[in-house]
Amino acid sequence: MNQWLLNGLNQSGVVLLELVVGFGLFWLGQLAYQKLFRRIDLNLELFVKDNPAVAISLVGYYLGIVIALGGVLGQPADTWQEKSLNLASYGATVIIFMLAGAWAGDRLILRSFECKREIIEERNVGAASVEAGNHIANGLILNTALAGDSGGWLVGLACWLIGLGVLVVVSATYPSITRYDVAGEIQKRNNPAAGVALAGLLIGTGNIVRVAFSPEFQNWFISFVEYGLNLFFCIASLVAIRWLADLILVPGVKISDEIVNQEVPNLGAGLIEAFAYIAASFLIAWAF
């Protein structure tokens, strides 16, 4: 058997292993989600009550796990046993941090109302979108915070905590940029456009944090000064996107008016604003 065929079989085996372990982690993640975080019966909510808000939040949670796992999938291992052990241990750690980030998001980003009630009882798609955005942003932060080898777990933990803090600060200052009561729109009007727009901002911010923390760790002072400068520049660039979205993507129309000043909120306007934040974060990432 030639070397090319052997390499192909080995690579196929690695991919199959990652798929098996990955879906095992999804099962463990959804079990932790429904038993520890939301404390609900997912089958009842998804397939009996047909609750779209629960589905949106759960899919965001799954996607966050996938993105976070990307930080370890490319790392080399000597044997398939070592590969599977690394993936399983890292994946279990990711689930713990994903749940911690979800808890922090509920109490700090969506602190103005009870998010569980809005999603489960009110079937609030706007609230679910924000929660899904927080899950994905958390996965992006974990992708870089926990994947590096040079700084160790303490540096990774510090980067993750800083990343969560950035998400909280950005979400708190967001209403002053949009000039409307974001939490009120989501809770009182069940406004999906407002929720989707904020979700896009959280995802874009999470991607910015991922990029800012990507340089190799050197020491606490030099590296965190570099991380801080990168983060400040990227966040400032992201803030400018809100103005550019009005000017370039929807000329002659104010996105905020479309989201809040209509009898039926314009979900398309919310999607465009969300796209602007996410697209800008990737353009900034590729420029670094």
C-alpha positions in Angstrom: 0.0 0.0 0.0 1.6 3.3 -1.1 2.2 6.2 1.3 -0.4 8.4 -0.4 -3.1 5.9 0.4 -1.9 5.4 4.0 -1.9 9.1 4.6 -5.4 9.3 3.2 -6.7 6.6 5.4 -5.0 8.2 8.5 -6.5 11.5 7.7 -10.0 9.9 7.2 -9.6 8.2 10.5 -8.8 11.5 12.2 -11.8 13.2 10.7 -14.1 10.4 11.7 -12.6 10.5 15.2 -13.2 14.2 15.5 -16.8 13.8 14.2 -17.6 11.0 16.7 -16.1 12.9 19.7 -17.6 16.2 18.5 -21.1 14.8 18.4 -20.6 13.2 21.7 -19.7 16.6 23.1 -22.9 18.1 21.5 -24.9 15.4 23.4 -23.1 16.3 26.6 -23.5 20.0 25.9 -27.2 19.8 25.3 -27.6 17.6 28.4 -25.8 20.3 30.5 -27.8 23.0 28.8 -31.2 21.6 29.7 -30.3 20.1 33.1 -28.0 22.8 34.5 -28.6 26.0 32.6 -32.2 26.2 31.4 -33.6 23.3 33.3 -36.2 22.5 30.7 -37.3 19.5 28.6 -35.8 20.3 25.2 -37.9 17.7 23.4 -41.1 19.2 24.8 -40.1 22.8 23.9 -38.8 22.0 20.5 -41.1 19.3 19.1 -44.3 19.5 21.1 -44.6 23.2 21.8 -42.7 24.1 18.6 -41.0 27.0 20.4 -38.8 28.9 17.9 -37.1 31.0 20.6 -35.7 27.9 22.3 -34.4 26.6 18.9 -32.7 29.8 18.1 -30.9 30.0 21.5 -29.9 26.3 21.4 -28.5 26.5 17.8 -26.4 29.5 18.9 -25.1 27.5 21.9 -24.2 24.6 19.6 -22.5 26.9 17.1 -20.5 28.5 20.0 -19.3 25.0 21.0 -18.3 24.2 17.4 -16.3 27.5 17.1 -14.6 27.0 20.4 -13.6 23.5 19.5 -11.9 24.9 16.4 -9.1 26.1 18.6 -7.9 22.5 19.3 -8.9 20.6 16.2 -5.9 21.6 14.3 -3.4 20.8 17.0 -1.1 17.9 16.3 -1.0 14.6 18.3 1.2 11.6 18.2 -1.5 9.0 18.5 -5.2 8.8 17.9 -5.6 8.0 21.6 -3.9 11.3 22.5 -5.9 13.1 19.9 -9.2 11.8 21.3 -8.2 12.5 24.9 -7.1 16.1 24.0 -10.4 16.7 22.2 -12.6 15.2 24.9 -10.9 17.0 27.8 -10.8 20.3 25.9 -14.4 19.9 24.8 -15.6 19.3 28.4 -13.7 22.4 29.5 -15.4 24.3 26.6 -18.9 23.2 27.8 -18.1 24.4 31.3 -17.0 27.8 30.0 -19.9 28.0 27.6 -22.4 27.5 30.4 -20.5 30.1 32.6 -20.6 32.6 29.7 -24.4 31.9 29.2 -25.0 32.5 32.9 -23.0 35.8 32.8 -24.9 36.9 29.6 -28.3 36.3 31.2 -27.4 38.3 34.3 -25.2 41.1 32.8 -26.1 41.6 29.2 -29.9 40.8 29.5 -30.1 41.8 33.1 -33.1 44.1 32.4 -35.5 41.2 32.3 -35.7 37.5 33.0 -34.4 35.9 29.8 -35.6 32.4 30.6 -39.2 33.6 31.0 -39.0 35.6 27.8 -37.7 32.6 25.8 -39.7 29.8 27.4 -43.1 31.5 28.2 -43.2 34.5 25.9 -41.4 32.7 22.9 -39.5 36.0 22.5 -37.4 35.6 19.3 -35.6 38.9 20.0 -34.4 37.8 23.4 -33.4 34.4 22.0 -31.4 36.0 19.2 -29.4 38.0 21.7 -28.8 34.9 23.8 -27.7 33.0 20.7 -25.4 35.9 19.8 -23.9 35.8 23.2 -23.3 32.0 22.9 -21.5 32.5 19.5 -19.5 35.4 20.8 -18.4 33.3 23.8 -17.3 30.5 21.5 -15.2 32.9 19.5 -13.5 34.2 22.6 -12.9 30.6 23.8 -11.5 29.7 20.4 -8.4 31.9 21.1 -8.4 32.2 24.9 -8.1 28.4 25.6 -6.3 27.2 22.5 -2.8 28.7 23.1 0.0 26.8 24.6 2.5 29.5 25.6 0.6 31.3 28.3 -1.1 28.4 30.1 -4.6 28.2 31.6 -4.2 31.3 33.8 -3.6 33.5 30.7 -6.5 31.8 28.9 -8.8 32.4 31.9 -7.7 36.1 32.1 -8.4 36.6 28.3 -11.8 34.9 28.6 -12.8 37.1 31.6 -11.6 40.2 29.7 -13.6 39.1 26.7 -16.8 38.7 28.7 -16.2 42.1 30.2 -15.9 43.6 26.7 -19.2 42.0 25.7 -20.9 43.5 28.8 -19.5 47.0 28.2 -20.3 47.0 24.5 -23.9 45.8 25.1 -24.3 48.5 27.9 -23.1 51.3 25.6 -25.1 50.1 22.6 -28.4 51.9 23.4 -26.5 55.3 23.5 -25.4 54.6 19.9 -28.7 53.4 18.6 -30.6 56.1 20.6 -33.5 53.8 21.6 -34.3 51.5 24.5 -32.9 48.2 23.3 -34.0 46.1 26.3 -37.4 47.7 26.3 -37.9 46.9 22.6 -36.9 43.3 23.1 -39.0 42.7 26.2 -42.1 44.9 25.8 -42.5 44.7 22.1 -41.0 41.3 21.5 -39.0 43.1 18.7 -37.0 40.5 16.7 -35.2 43.2 14.7 -33.7 44.8 17.8 -32.6 41.4 19.1 -31.0 40.4 15.8 -29.1 43.7 15.6 -27.7 43.3 19.1 -26.9 39.7 18.5 -24.8 40.8 15.4 -23.0 43.3 17.5 -22.1 40.7 20.1 -20.9 38.2 17.5 -18.8 40.9 15.8 -17.4 41.9 19.2 -16.5 38.3 20.1 -14.7 38.0 16.8 -12.8 41.2 17.5 -11.7 39.8 20.9 -10.6 36.6 19.2 -8.4 38.6 16.8 -7.0 41.0 19.5 -5.9 38.0 21.7 -4.5 36.0 18.8 -0.8 37.1 19.0 1.5 34.7 20.8 1.8 35.3 24.6 5.2 36.7 25.7 4.7 38.0 29.2 1.9 39.5 31.3 2.9 43.1 30.7 4.0 43.2 27.0 1.3 40.8 25.8 -1.6 42.4 27.6 -0.6 45.9 26.5 -0.5 44.6 23.0 -3.9 42.8 23.5 -5.4 46.0 24.9 -4.2 48.2 22.1 -5.5 45.7 19.5 -8.8 45.6 21.3 -9.2 49.3 21.5 -8.4 49.9 17.9 -10.7 47.1 16.7 -13.7 48.1 18.9 -13.3 51.7 17.8 -13.4 50.5 14.2 -16.5 48.5 14.9 -18.3 51.5 16.5 -17.8 53.4 13.2 -19.6 50.6 11.3 -23.0 51.6 12.8 -22.7 55.0 11.1 -21.3 53.5 7.9 -24.2 51.0 7.7 -26.7 53.9 7.6 -24.6 55.8 5.1 -23.6 53.0 2.7 -25.7 49.9 3.1 -29.1 51.7 3.3 -28.6 55.2 1.9 -31.5 57.6 2.7 -32.9 55.3 5.4 -32.1 55.3 9.1 -31.8 51.7 10.4 -33.0 52.7 13.9 -36.2 54.1 12.5 -36.9 50.9 10.6 -36.3 48.8 13.7 -38.3 50.8 16.3 -40.4 53.4 14.7 -42.7 51.2 12.7 -45.9 49.3 13.7 -44.2 46.1 12.6 -40.4 46.2 13.3 -38.4 45.7 10.1 -36.5 42.5 10.6 -34.6 43.1 7.4 -33.1 46.3 8.9 -32.0 44.3 11.9 -30.4 41.7 9.8 -28.5 44.3 7.7 -27.2 46.0 10.9 -26.1 42.6 12.3 -24.4 41.8 9.0 -22.6 45.1 9.1 -21.1 44.3 12.5 -20.1 40.7 11.7 -18.7 41.5 8.2 -16.7 44.4 9.6 -15.2 42.2 12.3 -14.0 39.7 9.7 -12.6 42.4 7.5 -10.7 43.8 10.5 -9.5 40.2 11.4 -8.2 39.6 7.9 -6.4 42.9 7.9 -4.4 42.0 11.1 
